[in-house]
């Protein structure tokens, strides 16, 4: 439990990125993949998938990109910390659930009820143990 609370506290610290920070973090390598993929590439891919799946409007896209960027950075930093402290599947799953649950909560402010319901249904399929 102590590890989880420390991880959550750590992740909360990355929730407020500025535009300048966003541009620089998009060029960072995604630590979980060794093929040179950057955070920006991950964000672009997730944004494209969310745009299709949730039918995001042009007005929703900038905020969605910010939410996805924040979540990707949180996950990337969390994986770095886990690698340093001893990573295992359980810790990685806890990290993924925390980051994805925060992402769902952040999305609620910009989505319609129908879009949010789709997002929550997909989230519950992927992470049935999460509390959304």
Residue pairs with C-beta under 8 A, 6 or more apart in sequence:
3 91
3 94
4 94
4 98
7 78
7 81
7 94
7 95
7 98
8 98
10 77
10 78
10 81
11 74
11 77
11 78
11 95
11 98
11 99
11 102
14 70
14 73
14 74
14 77
15 70
15 74
15 102
17 25
17 66
17 69
17 70
17 73
22 66
22 69
25 39
25 69
25 73
26 38
26 39
26 40
26 43
26 69
27 38
27 39
27 40
28 38
28 39
28 76
29 36
29 37
29 38
29 39
30 37
30 38
30 39
30 41
30 42
30 72
30 76
31 76
31 79
31 80
31 83
32 76
32 79
39 69
39 72
39 73
39 76
42 72
43 65
43 68
43 69
43 72
46 68
46 72
47 61
47 64
47 65
47 68
50 56
50 64
50 68
51 61
51 64
53 118
53 122
54 111
54 115
54 118
54 119
55 115
56 64
56 115
60 110
60 111
63 109
63 110
64 107
64 110
67 103
67 106
67 107
67 110
68 103
70 103
70 106
71 99
71 100
71 102
71 103
71 106
74 99
74 102
75 95
75 96
75 99
78 95
78 98
78 99
79 87
79 92
79 95
82 91
82 92
82 95
96 127
97 127
97 129
97 130
100 123
100 126
100 127
100 130
101 123
101 127
101 130
101 131
101 132
104 119
104 120
104 123
104 132
105 132
107 116
107 119
108 116
111 119
120 132
123 130
123 132
124 130
124 132
